Amino acid sequence: MIIAAAALMLGARVTDENDSLFDHCEDNLGYVFEGCREWDFCPNVDEDFLDACVAGCVLGFCPKQDECTGLDPMFCAPCDDMQGALFWRNADAADSRCDDKAGFPAPTENVTAAMFDVYDACFVADVERHCPALAGTDWLARYDAARRYPRKRTIR
């Protein structure tokens, strides 16, 4: 769609897992888009939200893309719009921060229900702290519905 066209127009090439996407924000944004797609940063996201999730991945690597130029509505969408890059960037960043806070990733045999509880509470609080417009809405249910597999859940 728009992202794929932008990637092609910006000279995308096959990504290399040893090549940091951060290094290409200024000179080859298409490469960053392809990296986010090829390295499967959005493996569990339904097709309806995949482009927005990939755009969120790009924002994570290239924060200057947060500037709305009007060329792509995904980069102009507010943080509470699941069709926007900012929503997915915030969710991905919260996932990473909350993984760390809860002690993930850890060997599977060391995972406890308490770790999942810490993760779940952290995830909601972190996303809502970065996007207050989501507080008091059904965003978490919509987020879970937009994913093929649920977020981390308790093992009870």
C-alpha positions in Angstrom: 0.0 0.0 0.0 1.3 3.5 0.8 4.2 2.1 2.9 5.2 -0.4 0.2 5.2 2.2 -2.4 7.2 4.5 -0.3 9.7 1.8 0.4 10.1 1.1 -3.3 10.4 4.8 -4.2 13.0 5.4 -1.5 15.3 2.7 -2.8 14.7 -0.2 -0.5 17.1 -3.1 -0.6 17.3 -6.5 1.0 17.9 -5.9 4.7 20.8 -7.4 6.6 20.2 -8.5 10.1 23.6 -7.2 11.1 22.9 -3.7 9.7 21.2 -1.4 12.2 18.0 0.2 10.9 18.9 3.3 12.9 21.7 4.0 10.5 19.3 4.4 7.5 16.8 6.9 8.8 18.2 9.8 6.9 19.5 8.2 3.8 17.2 5.3 3.0 13.9 5.2 4.9 12.6 2.5 2.5 15.3 0.2 3.9 13.9 0.8 7.4 10.4 0.0 6.2 11.6 -3.2 4.6 13.6 -4.1 7.7 10.5 -3.7 9.9 8.6 -6.0 7.5 11.3 -8.6 6.9 12.4 -8.9 10.5 8.8 -9.5 11.4 8.3 -6.7 14.0 4.6 -7.2 13.7 4.2 -11.0 13.6 0.9 -11.2 15.4 -0.9 -8.2 14.1 -4.0 -8.7 11.8 -3.7 -7.6 8.2 -6.0 -4.6 8.9 -3.4 -3.0 11.2 -0.1 -4.4 9.7 0.8 -1.2 7.8 0.2 0.9 10.9 2.3 -1.5 13.0 5.2 -1.4 10.5 5.0 2.4 10.5 5.1 2.3 14.3 8.2 0.1 14.0 9.8 2.8 11.7 8.9 5.4 14.3 10.8 3.4 16.9 13.9 3.4 14.8 13.5 6.8 13.2 11.7 9.2 15.7 12.0 12.2 13.3 9.4 10.4 11.2 6.9 11.4 13.9 6.6 14.7 12.1 3.4 14.8 10.1 4.1 15.8 6.6 0.7 15.0 5.2 2.1 12.4 2.8 1.0 9.5 4.9 -2.0 9.6 7.2 -0.5 6.9 9.4 2.2 9.3 10.6 -0.4 12.0 11.2 -2.8 9.9 13.3 -3.2 10.7 17.0 -1.9 8.2 19.5 -5.3 6.7 20.2 -5.9 5.8 16.5 -5.0 2.1 15.9 -4.6 2.9 12.2 -1.8 5.2 13.2 1.9 4.6 13.6 2.1 6.4 17.0 -0.3 3.9 18.6 1.8 0.9 17.5 5.1 2.6 18.4 3.8 3.3 21.9 2.5 -0.3 22.4 5.8 -1.8 21.1 7.8 0.5 23.4 5.6 -0.4 26.4 6.0 -4.1 25.6 9.8 -3.8 25.7 9.8 -1.7 28.9 7.3 -4.0 30.6 9.1 -7.2 29.5 12.2 -5.8 31.4 10.2 -4.7 34.4 8.5 -8.1 34.7 11.7 -10.0 34.1 11.0 -11.2 30.6 12.5 -12.6 28.6 13.3 -15.4 30.9 13.6 -19.1 30.4 10.1 -20.5 30.1 10.5 -22.7 33.2 11.2 -19.6 35.3 8.1 -17.7 34.3 5.6 -17.1 37.1 2.1 -15.7 37.3 3.4 -12.8 39.2 5.6 -11.9 36.2 2.5 -11.8 34.0 0.7 -9.7 36.5 3.5 -7.2 36.6 3.7 -7.1 32.8 -0.1 -6.7 32.4 -0.3 -3.8 34.9 2.8 -2.2 33.5 1.6 -2.4 29.9 -1.7 -0.7 30.5 -0.2 2.0 32.6 2.7 2.7 30.2 0.6 2.9 27.1 -1.9 5.2 28.8 0.9 7.4 30.3 2.2 7.9 26.7 -1.3 8.4 25.4 -3.7 9.8 28.0 -6.5 9.8 25.4 -6.7 6.0 25.7 -7.4 6.1 29.5 -11.0 5.0 30.3 -11.6 3.5 26.8 -11.7 0.0 25.5 -8.3 0.3 23.7 -6.9 -2.8 25.4 -9.8 -5.0 24.1 -9.4 -3.5 20.6 -5.6 -4.0 20.7 -6.1 -7.7 21.8 -8.7 -8.2 19.1 -6.3 -6.8 16.5 -3.7 -9.4 17.3 -3.7 -13.1 16.2 -2.2 -14.1 19.5 -2.9 -12.5 22.9 -0.4 -10.4 24.8 1.4 -12.1 27.6 -1.3 -13.6 29.9 -1.2 -15.1 33.3 -0.5 -18.8 33.6 -3.2 -19.5 36.2 
